[in-house]
Amino acid sequence: MSQTFSLVDSLSLGDLQVFLSRAQRVEDGSVRLIAGQGVLAVYVAILVPAGLLDESPTVLGLRTFALSAADDAAPDSFDAVVPVRSLLERLNRLQSEIVDPTAPVTVNLPMQVNTVTWAAISPPRGGWKSLESVETSVLEAVAKSGIDEVAAAIPTGTGEQIVQRVRSEVWGHPIPGFEYVPAGAAFAGLSLGFLSGPAPVKIYETGPWTRLTSDRGHVLVKRRAWSLQR
């Protein structure tokens, strides 16, 4: 029997479609879905180290969605990793079949994958300490500058190893004034549409994790061991 989850309405379905479509443009890989206590947490990877020698941080995007209690067949909780492309295809098909936009929408999960290394790490639920907030304009400027720098440093036809090294260097740089936040966090926020609100982005930290929270979603950063001391 395939696993399912039920979103509260077609608006939530559309929000999930947009979030996954943005993530796919950056990394056409997998998405981690964790359901429990009436909430669906959706994690996507924006930046991940390519190997043990890659010192770039792990940068994840997170959106949460309310689940409907209308589908009694849906499990109370699950933790699954599925291909972004396959899930998006299902969401697009469901969107075209909607009759009542206020009715819950049940989604069948695609076949799971078990080889996604970043999905094996989970940020803690508690213990977050509030730090100084940052204006969205600062993060947007850092992200756009980094995008231009990466584009200028990577000519057409460059090998994947060099591409990964350039991205690691650019997105691993600390944000001026917020040295504990790598530029890759700003890139994730811009790419996923989290920087479009007027309110400042709140920053929290616990252990090796940093979380940037806006009205539209969360960016989670796990720093490598070498960067834990400031």
ChimeraX commands (.cxc) that place a marker at each C-alpha (Angstrom):
marker #1 position 0.00,0.00,0.00 radius 0.5
marker #1 position 1.44,3.36,-1.02 radius 0.5
marker #1 position 1.88,6.13,1.52 radius 0.5
marker #1 position -0.25,9.24,1.20 radius 0.5
marker #1 position -0.71,12.65,2.77 radius 0.5
marker #1 position -3.66,15.04,2.53 radius 0.5
marker #1 position -3.20,18.80,2.24 radius 0.5
marker #1 position -6.03,20.98,3.50 radius 0.5
marker #1 position -6.91,22.54,0.12 radius 0.5
marker #1 position -5.72,23.39,-3.39 radius 0.5
marker #1 position -4.01,26.58,-2.15 radius 0.5
marker #1 position -1.65,24.46,-0.05 radius 0.5
marker #1 position -1.11,22.21,-3.05 radius 0.5
marker #1 position -0.15,25.23,-5.14 radius 0.5
marker #1 position 2.26,26.47,-2.46 radius 0.5
marker #1 position 3.96,23.07,-2.38 radius 0.5
marker #1 position 4.20,23.05,-6.18 radius 0.5
marker #1 position 5.90,26.45,-6.23 radius 0.5
marker #1 position 8.32,25.50,-3.45 radius 0.5
marker #1 position 9.38,22.26,-5.14 radius 0.5
marker #1 position 9.62,23.90,-8.57 radius 0.5
marker #1 position 12.01,26.52,-7.19 radius 0.5
marker #1 position 14.07,23.83,-5.46 radius 0.5
marker #1 position 14.22,21.74,-8.62 radius 0.5
marker #1 position 15.74,24.61,-10.58 radius 0.5
marker #1 position 18.67,24.57,-8.14 radius 0.5
marker #1 position 19.00,20.84,-7.45 radius 0.5
marker #1 position 16.92,18.33,-9.40 radius 0.5
marker #1 position 17.32,15.63,-6.79 radius 0.5
marker #1 position 15.21,14.46,-3.90 radius 0.5
marker #1 position 12.86,15.87,-1.28 radius 0.5
marker #1 position 12.40,14.68,2.28 radius 0.5
marker #1 position 8.86,14.63,3.68 radius 0.5
marker #1 position 8.22,14.18,7.39 radius 0.5
marker #1 position 4.60,13.96,8.54 radius 0.5
marker #1 position 3.48,14.03,12.16 radius 0.5
marker #1 position 1.01,15.71,14.51 radius 0.5
marker #1 position -0.97,17.24,11.67 radius 0.5
marker #1 position 2.04,18.88,9.98 radius 0.5
marker #1 position 4.04,18.00,6.86 radius 0.5
marker #1 position 7.67,19.22,6.93 radius 0.5
marker #1 position 9.20,19.40,3.44 radius 0.5
marker #1 position 13.00,19.57,3.22 radius 0.5
marker #1 position 15.01,20.23,0.04 radius 0.5
marker #1 position 18.78,20.40,-0.41 radius 0.5
marker #1 position 20.23,23.56,-1.94 radius 0.5
marker #1 position 23.94,22.97,-1.18 radius 0.5
marker #1 position 25.61,19.78,0.06 radius 0.5
marker #1 position 29.30,18.82,0.34 radius 0.5
marker #1 position 30.50,16.68,-2.54 radius 0.5
marker #1 position 32.73,14.55,-0.32 radius 0.5
marker #1 position 34.84,14.41,2.84 radius 0.5
marker #1 position 37.30,16.99,1.51 radius 0.5
marker #1 position 34.57,19.46,0.52 radius 0.5
marker #1 position 34.37,22.08,3.28 radius 0.5
marker #1 position 31.14,23.71,2.11 radius 0.5
marker #1 position 28.19,23.70,4.53 radius 0.5
marker #1 position 24.99,21.75,4.10 radius 0.5
marker #1 position 22.18,24.17,3.26 radius 0.5
marker #1 position 18.57,22.99,3.33 radius 0.5
marker #1 position 15.26,24.69,2.64 radius 0.5
marker #1 position 12.18,23.92,4.74 radius 0.5
marker #1 position 8.48,24.62,4.34 radius 0.5
marker #1 position 5.74,23.25,6.57 radius 0.5
marker #1 position 2.15,22.53,5.57 radius 0.5
marker #1 position -0.96,21.72,7.59 radius 0.5
marker #1 position -2.35,18.24,6.97 radius 0.5
marker #1 position -6.02,17.46,6.68 radius 0.5
marker #1 position -7.63,14.97,9.03 radius 0.5
marker #1 position -10.19,14.06,6.38 radius 0.5
marker #1 position -8.22,11.11,5.00 radius 0.5
marker #1 position -8.52,8.35,7.60 radius 0.5
marker #1 position -6.38,6.04,5.46 radius 0.5
marker #1 position -3.36,8.31,5.69 radius 0.5
marker #1 position -0.74,7.30,8.29 radius 0.5
marker #1 position -0.30,9.44,11.37 radius 0.5
marker #1 position 3.39,9.88,10.63 radius 0.5
marker #1 position 6.08,8.98,8.11 radius 0.5
marker #1 position 9.57,10.01,7.04 radius 0.5
marker #1 position 10.16,9.49,3.32 radius 0.5
marker #1 position 12.63,10.64,0.66 radius 0.5
marker #1 position 11.32,10.75,-2.91 radius 0.5
marker #1 position 12.46,12.26,-6.23 radius 0.5
marker #1 position 11.44,15.91,-6.63 radius 0.5
marker #1 position 10.56,15.41,-10.29 radius 0.5
marker #1 position 8.24,12.46,-9.62 radius 0.5
marker #1 position 6.42,14.24,-6.80 radius 0.5
marker #1 position 6.00,17.39,-8.88 radius 0.5
marker #1 position 4.48,15.40,-11.72 radius 0.5
marker #1 position 1.88,14.03,-9.31 radius 0.5
marker #1 position 1.12,17.46,-7.88 radius 0.5
marker #1 position 0.70,18.95,-11.35 radius 0.5
marker #1 position -1.69,16.18,-12.33 radius 0.5
marker #1 position -3.75,16.67,-9.16 radius 0.5
marker #1 position -3.92,20.43,-9.73 radius 0.5
marker #1 position -5.45,19.86,-13.16 radius 0.5
marker #1 position -8.11,17.57,-11.67 radius 0.5
marker #1 position -9.31,19.88,-8.87 radius 0.5
marker #1 position -13.07,20.51,-8.81 radius 0.5
marker #1 position -13.55,22.02,-5.35 radius 0.5
marker #1 position -10.62,24.31,-4.42 radius 0.5
marker #1 position -11.59,24.21,-0.74 radius 0.5
marker #1 position -11.56,20.41,-0.46 radius 0.5
marker #1 position -8.59,18.44,0.94 radius 0.5
marker #1 position -6.17,17.04,-1.65 radius 0.5
marker #1 position -4.67,13.59,-1.14 radius 0.5
marker #1 position -1.23,12.91,-2.63 radius 0.5
marker #1 position 0.25,9.46,-3.20 radius 0.5
marker #1 position 4.01,9.37,-2.62 radius 0.5
marker #1 position 6.28,8.18,-5.44 radius 0.5
marker #1 position 8.71,5.31,-4.87 radius 0.5
marker #1 position 11.23,6.20,-2.19 radius 0.5
marker #1 position 15.00,6.52,-2.64 radius 0.5
marker #1 position 17.54,5.41,-0.04 radius 0.5
marker #1 position 20.84,6.87,-1.24 radius 0.5
marker #1 position 20.45,10.56,-0.29 radius 0.5
marker #1 position 23.15,11.35,2.27 radius 0.5
marker #1 position 21.86,14.77,3.34 radius 0.5
marker #1 position 18.49,13.27,4.32 radius 0.5
marker #1 position 20.21,11.30,7.09 radius 0.5
marker #1 position 20.86,14.45,9.12 radius 0.5
marker #1 position 18.11,16.28,10.98 radius 0.5
marker #1 position 18.23,19.68,12.68 radius 0.5
marker #1 position 17.24,19.64,16.36 radius 0.5
marker #1 position 13.70,20.66,17.29 radius 0.5
marker #1 position 14.65,22.62,20.40 radius 0.5
marker #1 position 17.49,24.56,21.98 radius 0.5
marker #1 position 17.58,27.34,19.39 radius 0.5
marker #1 position 19.09,30.62,20.57 radius 0.5
marker #1 position 17.91,33.84,18.95 radius 0.5
marker #1 position 20.60,35.99,17.30 radius 0.5
marker #1 position 20.55,39.33,15.49 radius 0.5
marker #1 position 18.07,39.56,12.60 radius 0.5
marker #1 position 19.16,40.48,9.08 radius 0.5
marker #1 position 17.35,42.58,6.47 radius 0.5
marker #1 position 16.15,40.73,3.39 radius 0.5
marker #1 position 17.90,43.32,1.20 radius 0.5
marker #1 position 21.27,42.30,2.69 radius 0.5
marker #1 position 20.70,38.63,1.93 radius 0.5
marker #1 position 19.39,39.38,-1.54 radius 0.5
marker #1 position 22.47,41.48,-2.37 radius 0.5
marker #1 position 24.82,38.73,-1.11 radius 0.5
marker #1 position 22.98,36.07,-3.12 radius 0.5
marker #1 position 22.97,38.04,-6.38 radius 0.5
marker #1 position 26.63,38.96,-5.97 radius 0.5
marker #1 position 27.50,35.30,-5.43 radius 0.5
marker #1 position 25.49,34.21,-8.46 radius 0.5
marker #1 position 27.38,36.70,-10.62 radius 0.5
marker #1 position 30.71,35.54,-9.14 radius 0.5
marker #1 position 29.96,31.88,-9.82 radius 0.5
marker #1 position 28.84,32.63,-13.38 radius 0.5
marker #1 position 31.99,34.64,-14.10 radius 0.5
marker #1 position 34.30,31.98,-12.65 radius 0.5
marker #1 position 32.78,29.02,-14.49 radius 0.5
marker #1 position 33.19,29.14,-18.29 radius 0.5
marker #1 position 31.07,26.95,-20.54 radius 0.5
marker #1 position 32.21,23.33,-20.60 radius 0.5
marker #1 position 33.93,23.42,-17.21 radius 0.5
marker #1 position 34.24,20.05,-15.49 radius 0.5
marker #1 position 31.96,19.17,-12.59 radius 0.5
marker #1 position 34.84,19.01,-10.10 radius 0.5
marker #1 position 35.87,22.61,-10.83 radius 0.5
marker #1 position 32.24,23.76,-10.75 radius 0.5
marker #1 position 31.79,22.21,-7.32 radius 0.5
marker #1 position 35.00,23.82,-6.02 radius 0.5
marker #1 position 33.98,27.29,-7.21 radius 0.5
marker #1 position 30.51,26.97,-5.70 radius 0.5
marker #1 position 31.99,25.72,-2.44 radius 0.5
marker #1 position 34.32,28.71,-2.22 radius 0.5
marker #1 position 31.72,31.32,-3.13 radius 0.5
marker #1 position 28.83,30.02,-1.05 radius 0.5
marker #1 position 31.05,29.10,1.90 radius 0.5
marker #1 position 32.15,32.73,2.42 radius 0.5
marker #1 position 30.66,34.36,5.53 radius 0.5
marker #1 position 28.18,37.19,5.11 radius 0.5
marker #1 position 29.79,40.51,6.21 radius 0.5
marker #1 position 28.42,41.47,9.59 radius 0.5
marker #1 position 26.98,37.98,10.06 radius 0.5
marker #1 position 30.15,35.89,9.96 radius 0.5
marker #1 position 28.42,32.79,11.34 radius 0.5
marker #1 position 26.09,32.69,8.30 radius 0.5
marker #1 position 27.55,31.49,4.96 radius 0.5
marker #1 position 26.58,33.18,1.70 radius 0.5
marker #1 position 24.96,29.91,0.66 radius 0.5
marker #1 position 22.15,30.61,3.12 radius 0.5
marker #1 position 21.35,33.84,1.27 radius 0.5
marker #1 position 21.44,31.95,-2.04 radius 0.5
marker #1 position 18.97,29.40,-0.67 radius 0.5
marker #1 position 16.65,32.11,0.63 radius 0.5
marker #1 position 16.61,33.92,-2.71 radius 0.5
marker #1 position 16.26,30.74,-4.79 radius 0.5
marker #1 position 13.33,29.45,-2.74 radius 0.5
marker #1 position 11.47,32.76,-2.62 radius 0.5
marker #1 position 11.91,33.28,1.11 radius 0.5
marker #1 position 13.23,36.87,0.82 radius 0.5
marker #1 position 10.19,38.53,-0.72 radius 0.5
marker #1 position 8.56,39.63,2.54 radius 0.5
marker #1 position 9.16,43.06,4.15 radius 0.5
marker #1 position 10.07,41.79,7.63 radius 0.5
marker #1 position 13.70,41.08,8.60 radius 0.5
marker #1 position 14.87,37.46,8.55 radius 0.5
marker #1 position 15.30,36.04,12.04 radius 0.5
marker #1 position 18.44,34.03,12.82 radius 0.5
marker #1 position 18.73,31.24,15.36 radius 0.5
marker #1 position 21.56,28.90,16.31 radius 0.5
marker #1 position 22.11,25.65,18.16 radius 0.5
marker #1 position 25.36,23.65,18.04 radius 0.5
marker #1 position 26.57,23.39,14.43 radius 0.5
marker #1 position 23.17,24.48,13.08 radius 0.5
marker #1 position 22.01,27.95,12.04 radius 0.5
marker #1 position 18.42,28.68,11.02 radius 0.5
marker #1 position 17.20,31.66,9.01 radius 0.5
marker #1 position 13.45,32.12,9.36 radius 0.5
marker #1 position 11.26,34.43,7.28 radius 0.5
marker #1 position 7.50,34.65,6.87 radius 0.5
marker #1 position 7.80,32.34,3.86 radius 0.5
marker #1 position 10.05,29.53,5.07 radius 0.5
marker #1 position 13.25,28.43,6.73 radius 0.5
marker #1 position 16.86,27.96,5.62 radius 0.5
marker #1 position 18.88,25.52,7.71 radius 0.5
marker #1 position 22.67,25.48,7.66 radius 0.5
marker #1 position 24.88,22.78,9.15 radius 0.5
marker #1 position 28.46,23.96,9.32 radius 0.5
marker #1 position 31.40,21.63,8.89 radius 0.5
marker #1 position 33.51,20.84,11.97 radius 0.5
marker #1 position 36.35,23.18,10.90 radius 0.5
marker #1 position 34.06,26.21,10.97 radius 0.5
marker #1 position 32.47,25.72,14.39 radius 0.5
marker #1 position 34.85,28.08,16.17 radius 0.5
marker #1 position 34.42,31.76,15.43 radius 0.5
marker link #1:1,2 radius 0.2
marker link #1:2,3 radius 0.2
marker link #1:3,4 radius 0.2
marker link #1:4,5 radius 0.2
marker link #1:5,6 radius 0.2
marker link #1:6,7 radius 0.2
marker link #1:7,8 radius 0.2
marker link #1:8,9 radius 0.2
marker link #1:9,10 radius 0.2
marker link #1:10,11 radius 0.2
marker link #1:11,12 radius 0.2
marker link #1:12,13 radius 0.2
marker link #1:13,14 radius 0.2
marker link #1:14,15 radius 0.2
marker link #1:15,16 radius 0.2
marker link #1:16,17 radius 0.2
marker link #1:17,18 radius 0.2
marker link #1:18,19 radius 0.2
marker link #1:19,20 radius 0.2
marker link #1:20,21 radius 0.2
marker link #1:21,22 radius 0.2
marker link #1:22,23 radius 0.2
marker link #1:23,24 radius 0.2
marker link #1:24,25 radius 0.2
marker link #1:25,26 radius 0.2
marker link #1:26,27 radius 0.2
marker link #1:27,28 radius 0.2
marker link #1:28,29 radius 0.2
marker link #1:29,30 radius 0.2
marker link #1:30,31 radius 0.2
marker link #1:31,32 radius 0.2
marker link #1:32,33 radius 0.2
marker link #1:33,34 radius 0.2
marker link #1:34,35 radius 0.2
marker link #1:35,36 radius 0.2
marker link #1:36,37 radius 0.2
marker link #1:37,38 radius 0.2
marker link #1:38,39 radius 0.2
marker link #1:39,40 radius 0.2
marker link #1:40,41 radius 0.2
marker link #1:41,42 radius 0.2
marker link #1:42,43 radius 0.2
marker link #1:43,44 radius 0.2
marker link #1:44,45 radius 0.2
marker link #1:45,46 radius 0.2
marker link #1:46,47 radius 0.2
marker link #1:47,48 radius 0.2
marker link #1:48,49 radius 0.2
marker link #1:49,50 radius 0.2
marker link #1:50,51 radius 0.2
marker link #1:51,52 radius 0.2
marker link #1:52,53 radius 0.2
marker link #1:53,54 radius 0.2
marker link #1:54,55 radius 0.2
marker link #1:55,56 radius 0.2
marker link #1:56,57 radius 0.2
marker link #1:57,58 radius 0.2
marker link #1:58,59 radius 0.2
marker link #1:59,60 radius 0.2
marker link #1:60,61 radius 0.2
marker link #1:61,62 radius 0.2
marker link #1:62,63 radius 0.2
marker link #1:63,64 radius 0.2
marker link #1:64,65 radius 0.2
marker link #1:65,66 radius 0.2
marker link #1:66,67 radius 0.2
marker link #1:67,68 radius 0.2
marker link #1:68,69 radius 0.2
marker link #1:69,70 radius 0.2
marker link #1:70,71 radius 0.2
marker link #1:71,72 radius 0.2
marker link #1:72,73 radius 0.2
marker link #1:73,74 radius 0.2
marker link #1:74,75 radius 0.2
marker link #1:75,76 radius 0.2
marker link #1:76,77 radius 0.2
marker link #1:77,78 radius 0.2
marker link #1:78,79 radius 0.2
marker link #1:79,80 radius 0.2
marker link #1:80,81 radius 0.2
marker link #1:81,82 radius 0.2
marker link #1:82,83 radius 0.2
marker link #1:83,84 radius 0.2
marker link #1:84,85 radius 0.2
marker link #1:85,86 radius 0.2
marker link #1:86,87 radius 0.2
marker link #1:87,88 radius 0.2
marker link #1:88,89 radius 0.2
marker link #1:89,90 radius 0.2
marker link #1:90,91 radius 0.2
marker link #1:91,92 radius 0.2
marker link #1:92,93 radius 0.2
marker link #1:93,94 radius 0.2
marker link #1:94,95 radius 0.2
marker link #1:95,96 radius 0.2
marker link #1:96,97 radius 0.2
marker link #1:97,98 radius 0.2
marker link #1:98,99 radius 0.2
marker link #1:99,100 radius 0.2
marker link #1:100,101 radius 0.2
marker link #1:101,102 radius 0.2
marker link #1:102,103 radius 0.2
marker link #1:103,104 radius 0.2
marker link #1:104,105 radius 0.2
marker link #1:105,106 radius 0.2
marker link #1:106,107 radius 0.2
marker link #1:107,108 radius 0.2
marker link #1:108,109 radius 0.2
marker link #1:109,110 radius 0.2
marker link #1:110,111 radius 0.2
marker link #1:111,112 radius 0.2
marker link #1:112,113 radius 0.2
marker link #1:113,114 radius 0.2
marker link #1:114,115 radius 0.2
marker link #1:115,116 radius 0.2
marker link #1:116,117 radius 0.2
marker link #1:117,118 radius 0.2
marker link #1:118,119 radius 0.2
marker link #1:119,120 radius 0.2
marker link #1:120,121 radius 0.2
marker link #1:121,122 radius 0.2
marker link #1:122,123 radius 0.2
marker link #1:123,124 radius 0.2
marker link #1:124,125 radius 0.2
marker link #1:125,126 radius 0.2
marker link #1:126,127 radius 0.2
marker link #1:127,128 radius 0.2
marker link #1:128,129 radius 0.2
marker link #1:129,130 radius 0.2
marker link #1:130,131 radius 0.2
marker link #1:131,132 radius 0.2
marker link #1:132,133 radius 0.2
marker link #1:133,134 radius 0.2
marker link #1:134,135 radius 0.2
marker link #1:135,136 radius 0.2
marker link #1:136,137 radius 0.2
marker link #1:137,138 radius 0.2
marker link #1:138,139 radius 0.2
marker link #1:139,140 radius 0.2
marker link #1:140,141 radius 0.2
marker link #1:141,142 radius 0.2
marker link #1:142,143 radius 0.2
marker link #1:143,144 radius 0.2
marker link #1:144,145 radius 0.2
marker link #1:145,146 radius 0.2
marker link #1:146,147 radius 0.2
marker link #1:147,148 radius 0.2
marker link #1:148,149 radius 0.2
marker link #1:149,150 radius 0.2
marker link #1:150,151 radius 0.2
marker link #1:151,152 radius 0.2
marker link #1:152,153 radius 0.2
marker link #1:153,154 radius 0.2
marker link #1:154,155 radius 0.2
marker link #1:155,156 radius 0.2
marker link #1:156,157 radius 0.2
marker link #1:157,158 radius 0.2
marker link #1:158,159 radius 0.2
marker link #1:159,160 radius 0.2
marker link #1:160,161 radius 0.2
marker link #1:161,162 radius 0.2
marker link #1:162,163 radius 0.2
marker link #1:163,164 radius 0.2
marker link #1:164,165 radius 0.2
marker link #1:165,166 radius 0.2
marker link #1:166,167 radius 0.2
marker link #1:167,168 radius 0.2
marker link #1:168,169 radius 0.2
marker link #1:169,170 radius 0.2
marker link #1:170,171 radius 0.2
marker link #1:171,172 radius 0.2
marker link #1:172,173 radius 0.2
marker link #1:173,174 radius 0.2
marker link #1:174,175 radius 0.2
marker link #1:175,176 radius 0.2
marker link #1:176,177 radius 0.2
marker link #1:177,178 radius 0.2
marker link #1:178,179 radius 0.2
marker link #1:179,180 radius 0.2
marker link #1:180,181 radius 0.2
marker link #1:181,182 radius 0.2
marker link #1:182,183 radius 0.2
marker link #1:183,184 radius 0.2
marker link #1:184,185 radius 0.2
marker link #1:185,186 radius 0.2
marker link #1:186,187 radius 0.2
marker link #1:187,188 radius 0.2
marker link #1:188,189 radius 0.2
marker link #1:189,190 radius 0.2
marker link #1:190,191 radius 0.2
marker link #1:191,192 radius 0.2
marker link #1:192,193 radius 0.2
marker link #1:193,194 radius 0.2
marker link #1:194,195 radius 0.2
marker link #1:195,196 radius 0.2
marker link #1:196,197 radius 0.2
marker link #1:197,198 radius 0.2
marker link #1:198,199 radius 0.2
marker link #1:199,200 radius 0.2
marker link #1:200,201 radius 0.2
marker link #1:201,202 radius 0.2
marker link #1:202,203 radius 0.2
marker link #1:203,204 radius 0.2
marker link #1:204,205 radius 0.2
marker link #1:205,206 radius 0.2
marker link #1:206,207 radius 0.2
marker link #1:207,208 radius 0.2
marker link #1:208,209 radius 0.2
marker link #1:209,210 radius 0.2
marker link #1:210,211 radius 0.2
marker link #1:211,212 radius 0.2
marker link #1:212,213 radius 0.2
marker link #1:213,214 radius 0.2
marker link #1:214,215 radius 0.2
marker link #1:215,216 radius 0.2
marker link #1:216,217 radius 0.2
marker link #1:217,218 radius 0.2
marker link #1:218,219 radius 0.2
marker link #1:219,220 radius 0.2
marker link #1:220,221 radius 0.2
marker link #1:221,222 radius 0.2
marker link #1:222,223 radius 0.2
marker link #1:223,224 radius 0.2
marker link #1:224,225 radius 0.2
marker link #1:225,226 radius 0.2
marker link #1:226,227 radius 0.2
marker link #1:227,228 radius 0.2
marker link #1:228,229 radius 0.2
marker link #1:229,230 radius 0.2
view
